[in-house]
Amino acid sequence: MNGFLCSSRAYEYGGWHFEWHYWIGPWPLKKDGDPRKRAGRKFYKDIDEFIKMDKEQREEYRVGGGCQEF
């Protein structure tokens, strides 16, 4: 049996660990990988350059997530 398991892509940039949702954009994660309750101005200011990067440049900072075939 073949299938795929997909999750949001996780990145590390500017001292932040966050995931990228295609419908809402970046969201910060706690150290244990759970989403934080809030994403404040400091978070968006610190990753502003990341947001402006194209998709290929963002992949350099990817640390997990996406689709995996099993």
C-alpha positions in Angstrom: 0.0 0.0 0.0 1.3 3.5 -0.9 0.3 6.8 0.5 1.4 10.2 1.6 1.6 11.8 5.0 1.6 15.6 4.8 2.2 18.4 7.4 3.1 22.0 7.4 6.7 22.8 6.5 8.9 23.8 9.5 11.7 26.4 9.2 14.4 28.0 11.4 15.3 31.6 10.6 16.4 34.6 12.6 16.3 32.7 15.9 12.7 31.6 15.3 11.3 28.1 14.8 8.1 28.3 12.8 5.8 26.5 10.4 4.5 27.8 7.1 0.8 27.3 6.2 -0.1 28.0 2.7 -3.4 29.7 3.7 -2.1 31.8 6.7 1.6 32.1 6.2 4.2 31.7 8.9 3.3 30.8 12.5 5.9 30.5 15.4 6.4 27.2 17.3 7.3 26.5 20.8 10.5 24.4 21.6 8.4 21.3 21.8 6.9 21.9 18.3 3.5 23.0 19.4 2.1 26.2 17.8 2.4 29.4 20.0 -0.9 31.1 21.0 0.2 34.4 19.5 2.4 35.7 16.7 3.4 39.2 17.6 5.0 42.1 15.8 8.5 41.1 16.9 8.1 37.7 15.1 7.0 39.2 11.8 9.7 41.9 12.0 12.4 39.3 12.6 11.3 37.1 9.7 10.4 39.9 7.3 13.4 39.0 5.0 12.3 35.3 5.0 8.8 36.2 3.9 10.2 38.2 1.0 12.4 35.3 -0.2 11.3 33.1 -3.1 10.4 29.5 -2.6 13.8 28.1 -3.5 15.6 30.4 -1.0 13.2 29.4 1.8 14.0 25.7 1.3 17.6 26.4 2.6 16.1 27.1 6.0 13.6 24.2 6.0 14.1 21.7 8.9 11.1 19.5 8.5 7.5 18.9 7.3 6.1 18.6 3.9 4.8 15.4 2.3 6.4 12.0 2.9 5.6 8.9 0.9 5.2 5.6 2.7 
